[in-house]
Amino acid sequence: MPDIACSSFPPVNASKRIFPPFSLERLLRTVFEPTEGRKVCVLIDLPDLSLMKDLAFLSDPQFAIQRRAHEHFYLALKNGVMDALGLQGGEIYAYAMTYGSNLDLEDECRDAAGNILSLETDIYPDYDLILCISTFSATAPLTAMAKKYNFRGATLHGVNEVILSTGLAVDYQEVSRDAEKLRLAVTRADEIEIDFELETGEILTAQLFLAGQEAQKSHGLCRGTAPDIANLPAGEVYFVPAGAEGSFPMKYEDGTLGRLTVTGGRIVKSDLIEGNPETIAAHNTKLTADPMTGVLGELGFGTQVLPVSGADIQDEKVLGTCHMATGRDDHLGGHLTPDLFKEKRNATHDDILFAPHKTPNFNIRQVRMRRGEQREVLIENFQPAAYLRNALAAE
């Protein structure tokens, strides 16, 4: 695509936004519109299920996410929210920690008394609304189970205090409206092209081919009776790429920076830019041993003005950021299911977030869209360009 000039705008500033206090009642009422008599429960993950007996995990400071689940969800349900919404149940259960994003869950779970139960026998068929507050994302497996057992729910992995006070405190009707405006702005795109600028000045370009597909949105509303799972905080527009070519940088967890080469919609190798060569070697070994781990299964764009939380689940929803994901994508309407991976533990869905706080050693210089004869700049320097700003401003 040719380079396209666009107008400049001041940075999106979340610090000036005022958020109301978090309210579980408001969140559930807005997201689910639950009808009288619906049965609700809370799911958490633990590395050792014996910690569930008498809620022993509450005394261990390492389980901050699970303690927030207990305080802000389980106790809130018991202390008025269920009565206000006409809900029943309110139990809390734990399943074994998966140690990977969107890996299938083991069936065994425990209740607060430590009793051994089955997710597929005792939990999924017995509840209408399931709230999963966990360390690792469970959106993909719970989406599959929701369709099988006909329940609705929400996945809220990595919940911290910033997410509670901002990303989960917003009005999701407004989030949904903005997500739809941006979805319409990019839906049926044929191609997205992203230029990444390294500190050296080198430009890496990735082309993602979308084949004119309808864009999808994660907008936070999960209403009606159809089985569905909302991933919260929400606020993104996304595609399942039909193919991809080119290269892009990736910052690994240890800070190592690699140059990823993409061919035929799949990452085929990583080359060291800076950092630990062993990190790059380990990634290349995985790409060779289980090629499905390199398939690009998602391209997403944030739609909300939110503060950085330090957790990708919120930070990928920030307007001006974008992300790709590798691996499993069946929960997004893709074809990559766990059985296609050579090893069960590799059947993850791993987001690669590009955001100023997360990847300060490179910049998204420009994101461009081609839709038929239409050419638009979507993002420049981690800021939404005129086209997206105007789409959001439209009535």
C-alpha positions as CSV (number, residue, x, y, z in Angstrom):
1,M,0.0,0.0,0.0
2,P,1.2,3.6,-0.6
3,D,2.0,5.8,2.4
4,I,-1.0,8.0,3.3
5,A,-0.8,11.2,5.2
6,C,-3.2,11.9,8.0
7,S,-4.0,14.7,10.4
8,S,-2.3,14.9,13.8
9,F,-4.2,14.8,17.1
10,P,-3.2,15.3,20.7
11,P,-2.6,12.0,22.6
12,V,-5.5,10.1,24.0
13,N,-5.4,11.0,27.7
14,A,-7.1,8.6,30.2
15,S,-5.9,10.5,33.2
16,K,-8.6,13.1,32.7
17,R,-11.4,10.6,32.6
18,I,-13.5,10.2,35.8
19,F,-14.7,6.7,36.5
20,P,-17.5,5.8,38.9
21,P,-16.8,3.4,41.8
22,F,-16.9,-0.3,40.8
23,S,-20.3,-1.9,41.2
24,L,-20.8,-5.6,40.6
25,E,-24.6,-5.0,40.5
26,R,-24.3,-2.4,37.8
27,L,-21.8,-4.5,35.8
28,L,-23.9,-7.7,35.9
29,R,-27.1,-5.7,35.1
30,T,-25.5,-4.0,32.1
31,V,-23.6,-6.9,30.7
32,F,-26.2,-9.7,31.2
33,E,-29.6,-8.1,31.9
34,P,-30.2,-11.2,34.1
35,T,-33.8,-12.3,34.5
36,E,-35.4,-13.4,37.8
37,G,-34.2,-16.8,39.0
38,R,-31.0,-17.1,37.0
39,K,-28.3,-19.1,38.9
40,V,-24.8,-17.6,39.2
41,C,-21.5,-18.8,40.5
42,V,-17.8,-17.7,40.7
43,L,-14.9,-19.7,39.4
44,I,-11.3,-19.2,40.3
45,D,-8.0,-21.1,39.6
46,L,-5.6,-22.4,42.1
47,P,-2.3,-24.3,41.7
48,D,-3.3,-26.7,44.5
49,L,-7.0,-27.4,44.9
50,S,-6.6,-28.4,48.5
51,L,-6.2,-24.6,49.2
52,M,-9.9,-24.3,48.4
53,K,-11.0,-26.1,51.6
54,D,-12.3,-23.5,54.0
55,L,-11.0,-20.9,51.6
56,A,-7.4,-21.4,52.8
57,F,-6.1,-19.4,49.9
58,L,-7.4,-16.2,51.4
59,S,-4.5,-16.2,53.9
60,D,-1.8,-16.4,51.2
61,P,-0.9,-13.0,49.8
62,Q,0.3,-14.6,46.5
63,F,-3.3,-15.2,45.5
64,A,-4.3,-11.5,45.0
65,I,-6.5,-12.2,42.0
66,Q,-8.4,-15.0,43.8
67,R,-8.8,-12.8,46.9
68,R,-10.3,-10.1,44.7
69,A,-12.7,-12.6,43.3
70,H,-13.7,-13.6,46.8
71,E,-14.1,-10.0,48.0
72,H,-15.5,-8.1,45.0
73,F,-17.5,-10.9,43.4
74,Y,-18.4,-13.8,45.8
75,L,-19.0,-11.6,48.9
76,A,-20.7,-8.9,46.8
77,L,-23.1,-11.5,45.4
78,K,-23.9,-12.8,48.9
79,N,-24.2,-9.4,50.4
80,G,-27.0,-7.9,48.3
81,V,-26.2,-8.2,44.6
82,M,-28.1,-11.5,44.2
83,D,-31.1,-10.1,46.0
84,A,-31.1,-6.9,43.9
85,L,-30.9,-8.9,40.6
86,G,-33.1,-11.8,41.6
87,L,-30.3,-14.3,41.2
88,Q,-29.8,-17.6,42.9
89,G,-26.8,-19.7,43.8
90,G,-23.7,-17.5,44.4
91,E,-21.3,-20.4,45.2
92,I,-17.5,-20.2,44.5
93,Y,-15.5,-23.1,43.0
94,A,-11.8,-23.6,42.1
95,Y,-10.3,-25.5,39.2
96,A,-6.6,-26.4,38.6
97,M,-4.5,-23.5,37.2
98,T,-3.6,-24.1,33.6
99,Y,-0.4,-22.1,33.4
100,G,-1.2,-21.1,29.9
101,S,-3.6,-18.7,28.1
102,N,-6.8,-20.3,27.0
103,L,-5.7,-23.9,27.6
104,D,-8.5,-26.4,28.2
105,L,-9.5,-26.8,31.9
106,E,-9.1,-30.0,33.9
107,D,-12.6,-31.3,34.8
108,E,-12.0,-31.6,38.6
109,C,-12.9,-28.7,40.7
110,R,-13.5,-28.0,44.5
111,D,-16.2,-26.2,46.4
112,A,-15.5,-24.0,49.5
113,A,-15.8,-27.1,51.7
114,G,-13.1,-28.8,49.7
115,N,-15.5,-31.4,48.2
116,I,-14.3,-32.8,44.8
117,L,-16.7,-32.0,42.0
118,S,-16.8,-32.0,38.2
119,L,-17.0,-28.9,36.0
120,E,-18.9,-30.8,33.3
121,T,-21.3,-32.7,35.7
122,D,-21.8,-30.3,38.6
123,I,-21.1,-26.8,37.4
124,Y,-21.6,-26.1,33.7
125,P,-25.1,-27.7,33.5
126,D,-26.3,-26.2,36.7
127,Y,-25.6,-22.5,36.3
128,D,-26.9,-19.8,34.0
129,L,-24.2,-17.3,34.6
130,I,-20.6,-18.2,35.4
131,L,-18.0,-15.5,36.4
132,C,-14.4,-16.7,36.0
133,I,-11.8,-14.6,37.7
134,S,-8.5,-16.4,37.1
135,T,-4.8,-16.0,36.7
136,F,-4.8,-17.3,33.1
137,S,-7.4,-16.6,30.5
138,A,-10.1,-19.2,30.2
139,T,-12.2,-17.5,27.4
140,A,-11.6,-20.2,24.8
141,P,-12.5,-23.2,26.8
142,L,-15.4,-21.6,28.5
143,T,-16.8,-20.4,25.2
144,A,-16.7,-24.0,24.0
145,M,-18.4,-25.2,27.2
146,A,-21.0,-22.5,27.1
147,K,-22.1,-23.7,23.7
148,K,-22.2,-27.3,24.9
149,Y,-24.0,-26.7,28.2
150,N,-26.0,-23.5,27.3
151,F,-24.8,-21.0,29.8
152,R,-23.5,-17.4,29.7
153,G,-20.6,-15.9,31.5
154,A,-17.6,-13.6,31.7
155,T,-13.9,-14.2,31.9
156,L,-11.9,-11.7,33.9
157,H,-8.4,-12.9,34.2
158,G,-5.6,-10.9,35.9
159,V,-8.0,-8.6,37.7
160,N,-6.2,-5.9,39.7
161,E,-7.1,-2.7,41.5
162,V,-6.7,-0.5,38.4
163,I,-9.0,-2.8,36.3
164,L,-11.6,-2.9,39.1
165,S,-11.7,0.9,39.4
166,T,-11.6,1.7,35.6
167,G,-12.1,-1.0,33.0
168,L,-14.8,-2.8,35.0
169,A,-16.4,0.5,36.2
170,V,-17.3,1.9,32.8
171,D,-20.7,1.9,31.2
172,Y,-20.7,-1.1,28.8
173,Q,-23.6,0.3,26.8
174,E,-21.3,3.2,25.8
175,V,-18.4,0.7,25.2
176,S,-20.6,-1.3,23.0
177,R,-21.7,1.8,21.0
178,D,-18.1,2.9,20.4
179,A,-16.9,-0.6,19.5
180,E,-19.7,-0.8,16.9
181,K,-18.7,2.5,15.4
182,L,-15.1,1.4,15.0
183,R,-16.2,-2.1,13.8
184,L,-18.2,-0.5,11.0
185,A,-15.2,1.7,10.1
186,V,-13.0,-1.3,9.4
187,T,-15.4,-4.2,8.6
188,R,-14.9,-6.0,5.4
189,A,-11.3,-4.8,5.1
190,D,-9.2,-6.6,2.6
191,E,-5.9,-5.9,4.2
192,I,-4.2,-4.2,7.2
193,E,-0.6,-3.1,6.9
194,I,1.4,-2.2,10.0
195,D,4.8,-0.4,10.0
196,F,6.9,-0.9,13.1
197,E,9.8,1.5,13.7
198,L,12.8,0.3,15.8
199,E,15.1,2.5,17.8
200,T,17.7,2.1,15.1
201,G,15.3,3.6,12.5
202,E,14.7,0.2,10.8
203,I,11.1,-0.3,9.6
204,L,9.5,-3.7,9.8
205,T,6.2,-4.2,8.0
206,A,3.5,-6.8,8.5
207,Q,0.7,-7.4,6.1
208,L,-2.4,-9.1,7.3
209,F,-4.9,-10.3,4.8
210,L,-8.5,-10.3,5.9
211,A,-10.4,-11.4,2.7
212,G,-13.2,-8.9,3.2
213,Q,-14.5,-10.6,6.4
214,E,-16.9,-9.0,8.8
215,A,-15.0,-7.4,11.7
216,Q,-16.0,-8.7,15.2
217,K,-16.2,-6.8,18.4
218,S,-15.6,-7.6,22.1
219,H,-18.0,-5.0,23.5
220,G,-19.0,-6.4,26.9
221,L,-22.7,-7.1,26.4
222,C,-23.7,-10.7,26.7
223,R,-27.5,-10.5,26.8
224,G,-30.4,-12.7,25.8
225,T,-30.5,-16.5,26.2
226,A,-27.9,-17.6,23.6
227,P,-24.8,-19.1,25.1
228,D,-21.9,-16.7,25.1
229,I,-18.9,-15.5,27.1
230,A,-17.9,-11.9,27.6
231,N,-14.2,-11.2,28.0
232,L,-13.9,-8.3,30.5
233,P,-12.7,-5.6,30.4
234,A,-14.0,-5.4,26.9
235,G,-13.5,-2.9,24.1
236,E,-11.9,-4.1,20.9
237,V,-12.5,-4.8,17.3
238,Y,-10.8,-7.8,15.8
239,F,-10.3,-10.1,12.8
240,V,-9.2,-13.7,12.3
241,P,-6.5,-13.2,9.6
242,A,-6.9,-15.2,6.4
243,G,-3.1,-14.9,5.9
244,A,-0.1,-12.8,6.7
245,E,3.3,-11.9,5.3
246,G,6.3,-9.7,6.4
247,S,7.9,-9.2,9.7
248,F,7.3,-7.5,13.1
249,P,9.1,-7.1,16.4
250,M,8.2,-8.9,19.6
251,K,9.3,-8.2,23.1
252,Y,9.6,-11.4,25.1
253,E,8.8,-11.6,28.8
254,D,12.5,-11.4,29.8
255,G,12.9,-8.2,27.8
256,T,14.5,-9.8,24.8
257,L,13.6,-8.2,21.4
258,G,13.2,-10.4,18.4
259,R,12.4,-9.9,14.7
260,L,9.7,-12.3,13.7
261,T,9.4,-13.5,10.1
262,V,5.8,-14.3,8.9
263,T,5.1,-16.4,5.8
264,G,1.8,-18.0,4.8
265,G,0.0,-16.6,7.9
266,R,2.5,-18.1,10.3
267,I,5.6,-17.0,12.2
268,V,8.4,-19.2,10.8
269,K,11.4,-17.8,12.7
270,S,12.6,-15.3,15.2
271,D,15.9,-13.4,14.9
272,L,17.6,-11.6,17.8
273,I,17.6,-7.9,17.8
274,E,18.8,-7.5,21.4
275,G,18.7,-9.5,24.6
276,N,19.1,-13.2,25.4
277,P,19.9,-15.4,22.4
278,E,18.6,-18.4,24.4
279,T,15.1,-16.9,24.5
280,I,15.1,-16.6,20.7
281,A,16.5,-20.2,20.3
282,A,13.7,-21.6,22.6
283,H,11.0,-19.8,20.5
284,N,12.5,-21.2,17.2
285,T,12.6,-24.7,18.7
286,K,8.9,-24.4,19.6
287,L,8.0,-23.0,16.1
288,T,9.7,-25.9,14.5
289,A,8.4,-28.6,16.8
290,D,4.8,-27.4,16.8
291,P,4.2,-25.1,13.8
292,M,0.6,-24.3,14.8
293,T,2.0,-22.2,17.7
294,G,3.2,-19.6,15.1
295,V,-0.1,-19.2,13.3
296,L,-1.5,-15.7,13.6
297,G,-5.1,-16.2,14.8
298,E,-6.1,-12.6,15.7
299,L,-5.6,-9.0,14.8
300,G,-7.2,-6.6,17.3
301,F,-7.6,-2.9,17.9
302,G,-8.5,-1.2,21.2
303,T,-11.6,1.0,21.3
304,Q,-11.6,2.5,24.9
305,V,-9.8,5.4,26.6
306,L,-8.5,3.7,29.7
307,P,-5.4,4.0,31.9
308,V,-2.6,1.4,31.7
309,S,-3.3,-1.4,34.2
310,G,-0.2,-3.5,33.7
311,A,-2.4,-6.4,32.6
312,D,-2.8,-7.0,28.9
313,I,-6.5,-7.9,29.3
314,Q,-7.2,-4.2,29.9
315,D,-4.2,-2.6,28.1
316,E,-5.1,-4.2,24.7
317,K,-8.4,-2.4,24.9
318,V,-6.8,1.0,24.9
319,L,-7.6,3.2,21.8
320,G,-4.5,3.6,19.7
321,T,-3.0,0.2,20.5
322,C,-3.2,-3.0,18.5
323,H,-2.4,-6.6,19.1
324,M,-1.9,-9.9,17.3
325,A,-2.3,-13.3,18.8
326,T,-0.9,-16.7,17.9
327,G,-2.3,-20.1,18.3
328,R,-5.8,-21.3,19.2
329,D,-8.6,-19.1,17.7
330,D,-11.7,-21.3,17.7
331,H,-13.4,-19.0,20.3
332,L,-13.0,-16.1,17.8
333,G,-14.6,-18.1,14.9
334,G,-11.3,-19.4,13.6
335,H,-10.4,-23.0,12.8
336,L,-7.4,-23.6,15.1
337,T,-8.7,-26.0,17.7
338,P,-6.6,-27.8,20.5
339,D,-6.4,-31.1,18.5
340,L,-4.4,-29.4,15.8
341,F,-1.4,-28.9,18.1
342,K,1.2,-31.6,18.5
343,E,1.3,-31.0,22.3
344,K,-1.7,-30.2,24.5
345,R,0.2,-27.6,26.5
346,N,0.9,-25.6,23.2
347,A,-2.8,-25.1,22.4
348,T,-2.7,-21.6,23.8
349,H,-4.0,-18.3,22.5
350,D,-1.2,-15.8,23.2
351,D,-1.7,-12.1,22.7
352,I,1.2,-9.9,21.5
353,L,0.4,-6.4,22.6
354,F,1.9,-3.3,20.9
355,A,1.6,-0.4,23.3
356,P,3.9,2.5,24.4
357,H,4.3,1.2,28.0
358,K,4.8,-2.4,26.9
359,T,7.0,-2.0,23.9
360,P,8.9,1.3,24.4
361,N,11.8,0.2,22.3
362,F,9.7,0.3,19.1
363,N,6.9,2.4,17.7
364,I,3.9,1.7,15.6
365,R,4.7,4.2,12.9
366,Q,1.5,3.7,11.0
367,V,-1.4,1.2,10.5
368,R,-3.2,1.3,7.2
369,M,-6.4,-0.3,5.9
370,R,-7.3,-1.2,2.3
371,R,-11.0,-1.9,1.7
372,G,-11.6,-2.2,-2.0
373,E,-10.6,1.1,-3.5
374,Q,-10.7,2.8,-0.1
375,R,-7.4,3.6,1.7
376,E,-7.3,4.8,5.3
377,V,-4.8,5.4,8.0
378,L,-6.0,4.0,11.3
379,I,-3.2,4.6,13.7
380,E,0.0,6.7,13.8
381,N,2.5,6.7,16.6
382,F,0.1,4.8,18.9
383,Q,-2.6,7.4,18.4
384,P,-5.9,6.9,16.5
385,A,-5.8,8.8,13.2
386,A,-8.5,11.2,11.8
387,Y,-10.4,8.3,10.2
388,L,-11.0,6.5,13.6
389,R,-11.5,9.7,15.5
390,N,-14.2,10.8,13.1
391,A,-15.9,7.4,13.2
392,L,-16.1,7.7,17.0
393,A,-17.5,11.2,16.8
394,A,-20.2,10.3,14.4
395,E,-23.8,10.1,15.8
